[in-house]
């Protein structure tokens, strides 16, 4: 995927997630909670899935959009790993064609998400990415949006 392809997909209106999203305990990720392989429907027919991780000890949350067979193309980290002058709340997105293979090395600060609830973060992500979510979003504390 090229940067131009990424921008076309990113800016595409009416992408849709119809599945419920719920962070779950899995033996291999404990104590972190995860969800994975949530399809992102789009009119381009690009095979994108969304994965998420919640780390309650920090707490932090990550939403990772992955192009199947290629790698991650966009990741939002709230209160995650510190990145030099960018901070702990940031977005990674495809800039160079080889970025999915390199796990999206470039981070862009997103301080507007600091201190937000999980529901607010999810709503902001959907709005900024032109995603309509018709399923339920169940945050790690059990609140449904």
N, C-alpha and C positions, 0 to 999 in steps of 0.2 A: 504494500500500500504506500502510495506517495503522499506527501504533505497535501497536495491538491485533492487527492481522493479523500483524505481524512477530513479536510475542510468541507468538502461537498457533503459527506456523511454527517459531520457535526452540525452543519447549518440546515440540513434537511428537516422540514417541518413534519410533525405528526409521526415521529417514531413512537413505537408503543411497546410497553411491557404489560402483558396480560396476566402473568403469573403473580401469585402471592409471594411476598418476600419476607422470610422469617430467619433471623439468625439462630443457629442451632448448635448445640454441643455435639462435637464429634470426638471420638476417642483420640484420633491422630492430631487434633488441633487444640485439645484441652490445655490451658483454661480458656483459650480464645473461642469465640463463637463465630460461625461462618455460614454463608450460603453460597451456592455456586451453580454455574451453568444455567442462569436465568436468561432466556432468549430475548433479544431486542429486535422486534419486528421493524422492518423499514422497507420503503418502496423501491430501494435499490437492490434488494435481495442479498445484501451483504450479511454473512453469517457471523454475527456478533453475539457474545454472551456476557453477562454481568456476574461478577463474583464479589463477595464482600467479606470483610473480617472486622470483628469487634474485639478489642483487647481490653477487658474490664479492669485490669490492674493499673492501666495508665490513666484514664480510659482514652482509647483512640478508635477511629473507624476508618476503613479504607473501602472505596468502591472502585473496582477495576474492570474496565471494558476491554474484552479480548476478541481479536479477530481470529477465529478458529484456524489453526494451521499456520498462523503467522506469529501471533503474540499479542501483548498488550498494546493498545493504541491510545488509551486515556485512563488516568487513575487520579482519583481525588483522595487525599490523605488529610484527615482532620485530627490534629494533636498527635501526629505520627512522628516518624524519625526526623530529627533535626537536619536541615539542609543548609549549610553555610550561612549566607546572608538572607536566605529565603524564610527560614523558620520552620515550625512544625506543622503548620496548616498550609497546604499547597496543592497544586494540580500538576500532574505530568501529562504531557500530550505529545503525539508524534510530531516532530519537527523535521527530522531527517529520515530518509527512507529506511535506514537500518536501525532506527530507534526501537522498534518492537523487539528486535533481536538483542538489543542492549538494555532492555527493561526500562525504556523511557528515561534516560539520564537527566533530562532538563526539567527543572522544577520552577513553577511560577507561583508566587505568594498568593494566598487566598485569605487574608486576615479577616475579611467580612464574615467568615464562618466560625471564627473563634467564639466560644461561649454559647453557641447555638445548640438547641436540642436536636436529637436525632431526627425528629419529624421535620424540623426547620431545615436541616442539612439536606435531607432527602428532597423536600419540596424545592429548594434552591437548585439542587443538581438537576432535577427534572425540568425546571423552568429554563435554566441556562442551556441545557442540551436538547431542548425541544422534544422532550419525552412525555408522552401521556401514559400514566400508570393507572390501569383499570382494575388491578388486583389490590389486595391489602398489603400494607407495609406494617410489619410488626417489629417494633424496635426491641432491643435486647432486654429492656425492662418490661416488655409485654404490652406497651401502649400500641394501639392500632390506629393507623392513619389511612 
